[in-house]
Amino acid sequence: MRRFEYFEPATLGEAVTLLARYSGRAQPLAGGTDLLVELKEQLRRADCVINLKKITGIGGLSFHAREGLRIGALVTAREIEVSPTLIEHYPSLVQAARELGSIQVRNRATIVGNVCRASPSADTLPPLIADGAQVVIHGGGGDRLVALEDFFTGPGKTVLKPEELVTEIRVPAPAPRTGKVYLKHGRRKAMELATVGVAVSLSASEIRIVLGAVAPTPIRARRAEELLRGKTLNDVLIEKAAEAAAGESAPISNVRASAGYRRDMVRVLTRRALQQALGAIK
Ligand SMILES: Cc1cc2nc3c(=O)[nH]c(=O)nc-3n(C[C@H](O)[C@H](O)[C@H](O)COP(=O)(O)OP(=O)(O)OC[C@H]3O[C@@H](n4cnc5c(N)ncnc54)[C@H](O)[C@@H]3O)c2cc1C
């Protein structure tokens, strides 16, 4: 591993000053489950690593019935997985957290780290986008709020500037009678990155279908959503929407699966996710 400077700032202000000083040559460190692997394997370069763990005030997980959910930058996948509140109100996010790596990984991996790594196959992105999440970005000029679906610009790329950090993810309170589902398809049942991931959030007022691992960033299947909006869902409509979603995906072929197989799995998983979300409406 190449040598790097290492800092443990105690405040956000100190962290942002360090990021600005190293302008683009510093990497924030949360759980390190992506960053340390990438540094060790020289897939990423850093002259400076800034550990966020000692910063106070960015670790909280809270839920309010009107304002919704706040996931601080240090909240781990495991905290999401075991939270009774989240199991009740954000079941698709819980499902994604449950399927992320192993329990050892989940005990360290943060949700914000999963988001900032911006892998097209990252598990928490489809359910968070389907739930209408926003990211709070902190930089020298204060805070700005960006819709998560606009946060990604390509594989491993986001709208974050070099001197900015994500401090929180905000997720609106669920509308009454919402069905939420995340389905992940991989070659194995555990410790596997998604070949395809589909999240659906379905209520009387809104429908969101989000596809993971089938485009350079997670994408909304907007034509599929449009086919269903305002309609009473039945098997024929659901099948049409699933086909539309497959048509909207733009997968690549790689070691995990061919593009054709992935597209077909988008159709199958979208159909299943819609049926399950419909059944899950309470
Ligand atoms: C064995 C193994 C299995 C895995 N399986 C899965 C899986 O099934 N599904 C899946 O989605 N992922 C998987 N991962 C990937 C990984 O665990 C996740 O992406 C994790 O959520 C990243 O969080 P972290 O806290 O470890 O981030 P880190 O590694 O600390 O950081 C990840 C990236 O985000 C940046 N970053 C972190 N926090 C911030 C912040 N607050 N502001 C700005 N930038 C920030 C870092 O600089 C870095 O570029 C796996 C990893 C391993 C090692």
The ligand as an SDF file (V2000), in Angstrom:
LIG
                    3D

 53 58  0  0  0  0  0  0  0  0999 V2000
  -16.4640   -8.5360    1.3830 C   0  0  0  0  0  0  0  0  0  0  0  0
  -17.3000   -7.3790    0.9170 C   0  0  0  0  0  0  0  0  0  0  0  0
  -18.5970   -7.6050    0.4980 C   0  0  0  0  0  0  0  0  0  0  0  0
  -19.3900   -6.5340    0.0610 C   0  0  0  0  0  0  0  0  0  0  0  0
  -20.6680   -6.7820   -0.3570 N   0  0  0  0  0  0  0  0  0  0  0  0
  -21.4560   -5.7550   -0.7630 C   0  0  0  0  0  0  0  0  0  0  0  0
  -22.7980   -6.0020   -1.1870 C   0  0  0  0  0  0  0  0  0  0  0  0
  -23.2820   -7.1230   -1.2100 O   0  0  0  0  0  0  0  0  0  0  0  0
  -23.5260   -4.9230   -1.5880 N   0  0  0  0  0  0  0  0  0  0  0  0
  -23.0350   -3.6380   -1.5890 C   0  0  0  0  0  0  0  0  0  0  0  0
  -23.7550   -2.7100   -1.9450 O   0  0  0  0  0  0  0  0  0  0  0  0
  -21.7730   -3.3880   -1.1800 N   0  0  0  0  0  0  0  0  0  0  0  0
  -20.9720   -4.4100   -0.7810 C   0  0  0  0  0  0  0  0  0  0  0  0
  -19.6780   -4.1610   -0.3730 N   0  0  0  0  0  0  0  0  0  0  0  0
  -19.1780   -2.7790   -0.4740 C   0  0  0  0  0  0  0  0  0  0  0  0
  -19.1620   -1.9690    0.8210 C   0  0  0  0  0  0  0  0  0  0  0  0
  -19.2480   -2.7220    1.9930 O   0  0  0  0  0  0  0  0  0  0  0  0
  -20.1760   -0.8530    0.8160 C   0  0  0  0  0  0  0  0  0  0  0  0
  -20.0990   -0.0260   -0.3130 O   0  0  0  0  0  0  0  0  0  0  0  0
  -20.1160    0.0230    2.1060 C   0  0  0  0  0  0  0  0  0  0  0  0
  -21.4280    0.4200    2.3860 O   0  0  0  0  0  0  0  0  0  0  0  0
  -19.2110    1.2580    2.0600 C   0  0  0  0  0  0  0  0  0  0  0  0
  -19.2870    1.9390    3.3030 O   0  0  0  0  0  0  0  0  0  0  0  0
  -17.9990    2.2450    4.1910 P   0  0  0  0  0  0  0  0  0  0  0  0
  -18.4750    2.9640    5.3920 O   0  0  0  0  0  0  0  0  0  0  0  0
  -17.1730    1.0200    4.4110 O   0  0  0  0  0  0  0  0  0  0  0  0
  -17.2730    3.2440    3.1940 O   0  0  0  0  0  0  0  0  0  0  0  0
  -15.7210    3.5710    2.9810 P   0  0  0  0  0  0  0  0  0  0  0  0
  -15.0070    2.4070    2.4040 O   0  0  0  0  0  0  0  0  0  0  0  0
  -15.1540    4.1940    4.2150 O   0  0  0  0  0  0  0  0  0  0  0  0
  -15.9110    4.7040    1.8680 O   0  0  0  0  0  0  0  0  0  0  0  0
  -16.4360    4.3980    0.5860 C   0  0  0  0  0  0  0  0  0  0  0  0
  -16.2630    5.6270   -0.3230 C   0  0  0  0  0  0  0  0  0  0  0  0
  -17.1060    6.6770    0.1090 O   0  0  0  0  0  0  0  0  0  0  0  0
  -16.3570    7.8220    0.5180 C   0  0  0  0  0  0  0  0  0  0  0  0
  -17.0280    8.3480    1.7030 N   0  0  0  0  0  0  0  0  0  0  0  0
  -17.3690    7.6560    2.8240 C   0  0  0  0  0  0  0  0  0  0  0  0
  -18.0620    8.4480    3.6570 N   0  0  0  0  0  0  0  0  0  0  0  0
  -18.1780    9.6440    3.0500 C   0  0  0  0  0  0  0  0  0  0  0  0
  -18.8140   10.8820    3.3980 C   0  0  0  0  0  0  0  0  0  0  0  0
  -19.4790   11.0260    4.5520 N   0  0  0  0  0  0  0  0  0  0  0  0
  -18.7450   11.9230    2.5300 N   0  0  0  0  0  0  0  0  0  0  0  0
  -18.0820   11.7840    1.3420 C   0  0  0  0  0  0  0  0  0  0  0  0
  -17.4640   10.6490    0.9540 N   0  0  0  0  0  0  0  0  0  0  0  0
  -17.5180    9.6000    1.8090 C   0  0  0  0  0  0  0  0  0  0  0  0
  -14.9440    7.3110    0.7550 C   0  0  0  0  0  0  0  0  0  0  0  0
  -13.9660    8.3290    0.5440 O   0  0  0  0  0  0  0  0  0  0  0  0
  -14.8600    6.2120   -0.2920 C   0  0  0  0  0  0  0  0  0  0  0  0
  -14.5790    6.7450   -1.5640 O   0  0  0  0  0  0  0  0  0  0  0  0
  -18.8610   -5.2080    0.0610 C   0  0  0  0  0  0  0  0  0  0  0  0
  -17.5560   -4.9830    0.5240 C   0  0  0  0  0  0  0  0  0  0  0  0
  -16.7850   -6.0510    0.9500 C   0  0  0  0  0  0  0  0  0  0  0  0
  -15.3830   -5.7850    1.4270 C   0  0  0  0  0  0  0  0  0  0  0  0
  1  2  1  0
  2  3  1  0
  2 52  2  0
  3  4  2  0
  4  5  1  0
  4 50  1  0
  5  6  2  0
  6  7  1  0
  6 13  1  0
  7  8  2  0
  7  9  1  0
  9 10  1  0
 10 11  2  0
 10 12  1  0
 12 13  2  0
 13 14  1  0
 14 15  1  0
 14 50  1  0
 15 16  1  0
 16 17  1  0
 16 18  1  0
 18 19  1  0
 18 20  1  0
 20 21  1  0
 20 22  1  0
 22 23  1  0
 23 24  1  0
 24 25  2  0
 24 26  1  0
 24 27  1  0
 27 28  1  0
 28 29  2  0
 28 30  1  0
 28 31  1  0
 31 32  1  0
 32 33  1  0
 33 34  1  0
 33 48  1  0
 34 35  1  0
 35 36  1  0
 35 46  1  0
 36 37  1  0
 36 45  1  0
 37 38  2  0
 38 39  1  0
 39 40  1  0
 39 45  2  0
 40 41  1  0
 40 42  2  0
 42 43  1  0
 43 44  2  0
 44 45  1  0
 46 47  1  0
 46 48  1  0
 48 49  1  0
 50 51  2  0
 51 52  1  0
 52 53  1  0
M  END
$$$$
